[in-house]
Amino acid sequence: MSDPTVFHVDRLDLSFAQKPWAFADERRAEIEAHFAELRRRKPALWNGRILLLHRQIVRDGVFSGQFLETDYASFVSWRHWGHPRAGVRDCFGVAAILSADGAFMLGVMADHTSRGGEIYFPCGTPDRSDIVGDVVDFDASVARELAEETGLRLSDFTPEPGWTTVVAGPMIAHLKVLRSDEDAETLRRRIMAHIAAERQSELADIRIVRGRSDFDPAMLPFVTAFLEHRLALGAPDPAALAKPPASA
């Protein structure tokens, strides 16, 4: 897999345009067996409905894309089998929380989740609840994941303009940087209190990342690519960020 590409986009233009996903249809028996084994090991997993990107283009500062709907079992099987070519991308919105003292806040996924032990920002695969008309609303998706995982609200933050997009192989992360007026330790205490109050929280811990010395091998590639980009730029004006390629 090539190195991740990081660039700024001014706006997302995402829509729902259903089409068959041949991978899910052709490998249904394998998928069902694979997911049954996952459920045996992690009973909390739920085979809900999720959205995957099947068409995308970047032009004039706008990332445009179309999504199809499929079941989580098909998605997680595709991921576990190394993302074989299947005509889709795992595209999602991310809440990149930035504290007043310049640290990013990352979550450690709980063991009962499919990504137990991995470290990344609050985020999640979009689903049907993010569709408004035929628009896939990533602002709403980010707000939902932020609240579910951390107990915090978008109104607690000042969002940076636009999105930082990271293309890492089959994964496309659109990160919304959310600036807080609170320092990192205060934010961590607030989020940890939310985690402790949950019956079964998605997160097990919160990591504070101030620099490369805080990087961890359990961080997903899109996370380290984003953090490296921010560290290289210092505290950038979003308009000065790297320009995107003609398409992604």
KAWOFEN-V820480 format. One record per residue. RES is the residue in one letter. PHI is phi in radians with two decimals (* if undefined). OMEGA is omega in whole degrees, -180 to 180 (999 if undefined). Layout:
RES,PHI,OMEGA + RES,PHI,OMEGA
This chain:
M,*,180 + S,-1.22,179 + D,-1.10,179 + P,-1.06,175 + T,-1.88,-177 + V,-2.15,179 + F,-2.73,-180 + H,-1.67,169 + V,-2.19,-180 + D,-1.34,-171 + R,-2.69,172 + L,-1.83,176 + D,-2.23,-171 + L,-2.03,-177 + S,-2.43,177 + F,-1.71,179 + A,-2.46,-173 + Q,-1.09,173 + K,-2.69,179 + P,-1.11,173 + W,-1.94,-173 + A,-1.03,-180 + F,-0.96,-177 + A,-1.17,-179 + D,-1.29,-173 + E,-1.31,-176 + R,-2.01,-174 + R,-0.97,-177 + A,-1.12,178 + E,-1.10,-179 + I,-1.08,-179 + E,-1.10,179 + A,-1.17,-180 + H,-1.10,-177 + F,-1.23,177 + A,-1.07,178 + E,-1.19,176 + L,-1.06,-180 + R,-1.13,178 + R,-1.10,-178 + R,-1.50,-178 + K,-2.36,-173 + P,-1.07,-178 + A,-1.31,-179 + L,-1.13,-177 + W,-2.24,-178 + N,-1.55,178 + G,-1.46,180 + R,-1.83,-178 + I,-2.35,-178 + L,-1.99,176 + L,-2.18,-179 + L,-1.35,178 + H,-2.11,177 + R,-2.68,180 + Q,-2.70,175 + I,-2.71,177 + V,-2.06,-179 + R,-2.64,175 + D,0.92,176 + G,1.37,-179 + V,-2.07,172 + F,-1.67,179 + S,-1.89,-180 + G,-2.82,178 + Q,-2.21,-176 + F,-2.07,168 + L,-1.97,178 + E,-1.85,176 + T,-2.59,179 + D,-1.63,-178 + Y,-1.08,-180 + A,-1.03,179 + S,-1.17,180 + F,-1.10,-175 + V,-1.22,175 + S,-1.16,177 + W,-0.97,-180 + R,-1.18,-178 + H,-1.17,-180 + W,-1.56,173 + G,1.49,179 + H,0.92,175 + P,-1.05,-180 + R,-0.98,-175 + A,-2.56,175 + G,1.34,180 + V,-2.40,171 + R,-2.25,174 + D,-1.51,-173 + C,-2.05,-172 + F,-2.70,176 + G,-1.66,-172 + V,-2.34,175 + A,-1.69,-180 + A,-1.64,-176 + I,-1.33,-180 + L,-2.06,-177 + S,-1.31,-180 + A,-1.11,179 + D,-1.73,167 + G,1.47,179 + A,-1.92,173 + F,-1.68,-176 + M,-1.90,-179 + L,-2.04,179 + G,-1.79,172 + V,-1.71,-176 + M,-1.21,-180 + A,-1.22,-175 + D,-1.09,-177 + H,-1.31,179 + T,-1.50,-179 + S,-1.22,179 + R,-2.01,-178 + G,-0.89,178 + G,1.58,180 + E,-1.37,-172 + I,-2.14,177 + Y,-2.85,180 + F,-1.25,172 + P,-0.99,-178 + C,-2.95,178 + G,-3.01,178 + T,-1.11,180 + P,-1.10,179 + D,-2.42,-174 + R,-1.05,179 + S,-1.16,178 + D,-1.56,-179 + I,-1.59,176 + V,-2.10,-170 + G,1.19,173 + D,-2.00,-180 + V,-1.62,172 + V,-1.67,-169 + D,-1.64,-179 + F,-1.31,173 + D,-1.08,178 + A,-1.16,179 + S,-1.10,179 + V,-1.10,-180 + A,-1.07,-179 + R,-1.13,-178 + E,-1.14,178 + L,-1.04,-179 + A,-1.16,-177 + E,-1.12,-172 + E,-1.53,-173 + T,-2.08,-174 + G,1.39,-180 + L,-1.62,-178 + R,-2.06,177 + L,-1.00,-179 + S,-1.16,177 + D,-1.37,-169 + F,-2.27,168 + T,-1.90,-178 + P,-1.27,171 + E,-1.26,178 + P,-1.09,175 + G,1.22,-177 + W,-2.36,168 + T,-1.71,-177 + T,-1.81,177 + V,-2.09,175 + V,-1.80,-178 + A,-2.21,-177 + G,1.08,-178 + P,-1.39,-175 + M,-1.89,174 + I,-2.18,-180 + A,-1.85,174 + H,-1.85,-174 + L,-1.72,173 + K,-1.76,179 + V,-1.35,-177 + L,-1.99,-178 + R,-1.51,-180 + S,-1.84,172 + D,-1.52,-178 + E,-1.80,179 + D,-1.36,-173 + A,-1.09,-178 + E,-1.14,178 + T,-1.15,178 + L,-1.05,-179 + R,-1.08,179 + R,-1.08,180 + R,-1.10,-178 + I,-1.22,179 + M,-1.11,176 + A,-1.13,177 + H,-1.13,179 + I,-1.03,-178 + A,-1.14,-178 + A,-1.45,-178 + E,-1.34,176 + R,-1.18,178 + Q,-2.57,-175 + S,-1.25,175 + E,-1.23,-177 + L,-1.87,177 + A,-1.83,-177 + D,-2.84,176 + I,-2.18,177 + R,-1.84,175 + I,-1.76,-177 + V,-2.01,179 + R,-1.86,-178 + G,-2.97,-176 + R,-1.08,179 + S,-1.14,178 + D,-1.65,179 + F,-1.17,-177 + D,-2.41,178 + P,-1.01,-180 + A,-1.38,176 + M,-1.25,178 + L,-1.18,-177 + P,-0.97,-179 + F,-1.15,-180 + V,-1.20,-178 + T,-1.15,177 + A,-1.11,178 + F,-1.11,-178 + L,-1.11,177 + E,-1.04,-180 + H,-1.09,180 + R,-1.15,180 + L,-1.14,180 + A,-1.18,-177 + L,-1.59,-174 + G,1.31,177 + A,-1.94,-167 + P,-1.37,162 + D,-1.31,-178 + P,-0.91,-180 + A,-1.18,-178 + A,-1.65,-179 + L,-1.21,-178 + A,-1.00,178 + K,-1.32,-179 + P,-1.34,172 + P,-1.23,-179 + A,-1.07,175 + S,-2.64,-180 + A,-2.22,999
